[in-house]
Amino acid sequence: MSDTIYTIKIKKEYASAIIEDLKQVDAIEIVENPIADWQQTETLKRLVEMKGTPSSTLSEEAFFKALDNESK
């Protein structure tokens, strides 16, 4: 079987328990990828900029709307 890596978001508590069971029977391996230092620095820089000029940021709704329109 190939080593396929997925990124998942666990939305229900029971799903977390199922994943833990799979880990215990060695069916899966949980791989944690650390966030690179440059990425952490850039994120903090952008957060400071956003807090300094909040009018220059998009709302979550506007962001997803623009993203949806871009994909069409």
N, C-alpha and C positions, 0 to 999 in steps of 0.2 A: 504494500500500500504506500502511496506517495505521502510525503510530508507536506500536507497542505496546511497553511496557516490562515486562520480566520480571525477577524476582529469582531467581537460580538458585544452587544449591550444587553445585559440581563434585566428584564423588566418585571419579572414575577419571582417571589421568594421560592416557590417550588422549583423553578428552573435552576436557581442557584444550588439547591439541594441535589438535583439530578446531575449537574455538572460536577459537584463534589463527589458524588457516587462514581461517576465515570473516571475521575482522577484517581480515586482509591483503588479501582480495579485495573489501573494502568491502561485504560482505554484512551485517555487523552493526557496531554501535558499542558499545563498552564504556563505560558511564556509571557513574562512581563518585560516589555521594552521600555527602558528608561528614556525620558525625554532629554534630548541633547541640550547641552549647556547653551549653545547659541540660540536655540529655540526658546528656552526659558527666558533668556535675556531679551530677545526680541518681543516676546509676549508681554513682559513687564513694561518695556518701553512703550508699546502700543497702548497698554492700559493707562499709563500715565497721560499719554496724549489724549485718549478718549475722555478721561476724567477732566482734563484741562479745557477741552472744547467739546462738550457733549452734543452740541448742535451739529457737529460734523459727522456724527455716527448715525447709522441706520437702526431703526427698531428691528426686532426679531421678525416681525410680520413683514416689514418692507424688504428685509434681506431675503427671506424665503420666497417672496413674490418675485423679486428680481431674479433669483436663481431659477425659479420655475419658468419665467419668461425667456431666460437665456437658453434653456434647454429645448425650447420649442422651435 
